[in-house]
């Protein structure tokens, strides 16, 4: 009887003490900019020199847009605010990578355009460690939106 009780207690302790390690994917902010006719305004072939001086403001500071970003490294890392091509819908502004294992509540990202206008993007991200799932909500100027975020200029 004592051996059964000891085995039961030992098994329960082992099950309770075992923690799960979760590797959360990093978070990137993707923005597509187009005109009212859905033309890609970020395409370098369209003379996107109007982008020079665009700044991303966030809780970590300010990042100037890199129009010719460095090539990506194999390991995920923070590469700032940059222009990337190769997407099926054209070019995108990309900001990140942000810590994927962090929860965000109305984290603000402000894009300051060279014409002195601003667009405010907020991120709310909740992690569920039981189902190993993340719920991510993006808002553009207060309105819920999908990723990539589409800004019409």
PyMOL commands that set and color helices and strands:
alter all, ss='L'
color gray80, all
select helices_A, chain A and resi 2-17+44-46+48-51
alter helices_A, ss='H'
color red, helices_A
select strands_A, chain A and resi 27-34+55-58+61-64+81-87+90-98+104-112+118-128+133-140+143-145+149-152
alter strands_A, ss='S'
color yellow, strands_A
deselect
rebuild
show_as cartoon
